[in-house]
Amino acid sequence: MKFAKPLVAAFFVFSSCNALADDRGLYLGGGLTRVEVDEHQISDDDNAYKAFVGYRLNPYLALEGAWVDLGQFDGKNGNFEGHSLQATAHFGVPVGQRVRLFASAGVHAWDADEDIAGESNDMDLTYGLGVEVDVLRNLGVRLEQEVLKVGDIDLDQTSASVYFMF
């Protein structure tokens, strides 16, 4: 009988850890991206795509790497076609059991085929906001808005993605 209280306490601790385990782990995802630019020397927007891999440490923090096709823009002084390799941290807040609001911050190394951005490659900061919804146990959808600086150009990137948790 003297082991009853520690046994019950251990049961509650381990059962709550199991609930938190669903919010941890490796995930892969990809989606469509709409890239817009406010600069007057190139066209307004283009569709692109994004692939990402991450690890959710807990419901509040995830580390993520992504490869993004920035699309192609036509301008008076030349064309722009670029790619971005990103490393970001996602700071999330769960809203209920299936929804998570997050802010992201990180760096991205970009490469552009033309010199219209002022340079052909560099590393700059990126930041954004988003929402994730776990549709099924291991399958979710994400909508996010990010800002990327690419040389002299500021890009606004809106992504709609699907991800799979392992």
N, C-alpha and C positions, 0 to 999 in steps of 0.2 A: 504494500500500500504506500510505502514511502517513495516509491518511484512513479506514482500516478501523476503527480503534478509536473515533474520534469518531462514525463512522457507526453502528456497533453500539450505542454508548452512547445516541445520539439515538433509535435505534429502540426501545430498552427504555424510555426516558423517555416517548416519545409513546404507546407501547402501554399503559403503566400509566396515563397520563392518560385514555385512552379508557375504561378500566375504572372510573375515578372519575367520569367524566362521567355514568354511569347513575344516580348518586346525587345529581345536581344538577338543578335545574330547577323550573319552575312546576307546581303540582298543584291540582286541584279535587276537592272531595269533599262528601259529605253522608251523613247517617244518622239513625237513631233514637236518642233520648235518654230516659233515665229520670231524672227529677228527684225527689229525696227531701228532706224537711225534718224536722228533729227538734223543731220547735216544737210546743207543745201546742195553740195556738190555731187551727191550720189542719190540714186532712187530710194524710195521710202522703206520698202520692206521686202523680205524674202522668206520662204519656208526652208527649214533645215531639219536636222535630226540630232538626237542626243542619246548616248549610251553611258550608263553609269554602273559602278559597283561600290558597295559601301558596307560598313559594319556598324550596326546599332549597338552601342555599349549598354544602353539602358533607355527608358522611355524619353529621356531628356537630351541625350547626346549621341550623335552618329558622325562618323568620319566617312568621307566619300571622295571618290575619284571619278572624273567624267571626261569623255571625249565628245566634243561638240563640233558639228559642221556649221559654220557661221553663215553659210549661204553665199550667194553671189549678188553683187550690186553693180549697176552700170552708172557711170558718171561722165561728166564733161571732160575731166582730166584723166580718165582711165577707168578700168574696172577693178573691183575688189572681190576676191574670193579667199575665204580664210577658214582656219580650224583653230580650236582651242582645246588644250589639255588642262583640266581643272583639278585642284585639291581643295576641298572645303570641309568645314565643320558645320553640322546642323544642330542648332539648339532648339529643342522641341518642347511643347507643352501639350500633354494629352487632354483632349476634351471628350470625356466619356471613354468607352472602351475601343472605339473604332476610328476616331478622328484625332489627328495630331496637327497642330499649328507649329510652324517652325520658321526660324530665321537662319540664313546661311551666310558665312563669311569665309573667304579664302583667297587663293591666288590662282591665276591662270596664265599659262604660257601659250601665246598665240603665234600663228604663222599665217602671213598673207601672201598671195601670189603676186600682187601688184604693190606699188609704192604709194598708192593713193592715201594710205593711213599715216603717212609721214615716215614710216619705217616698214621693214618687211617681217620682223618678228621681235618679240619682247615679252616681258613678264609683268603683269599688272594685277591689281586687286579686283575681286568680284564680291558682290553681296546680293542678298535677295530675301524674299519672303515666300512662303508657300503653305499648302495644306495637303495632308495625306489622309486617305481613307482606306482602311483595311476592309476590302470587300469580302474576302474569304479569309480563312485562317492564315494562309501564306501568300495571298495575292492582294495587291492594293493598287490604287490609282493616286496620282499626284498631280497637282497644278501648282506651278511656281512662276514667279517673276524675278528675274535677275538683271543686274546692271553690270556690264563689262566694258572696261576701257580698252580700246584697241588703237594704240598710237594716239593720233589727234581726234579719233572718232569715239563717241560714246554709243554703245549698243544696248538696247533694251531687249531682253530675251524672255519670251513667255513660252513655257513648256507644258505640255500635257503628256504624262508618262504612265506606264504600267510597270510595277515592280513585283518581284517574286522573292520571298524570304525563305531561307533554308533553315 
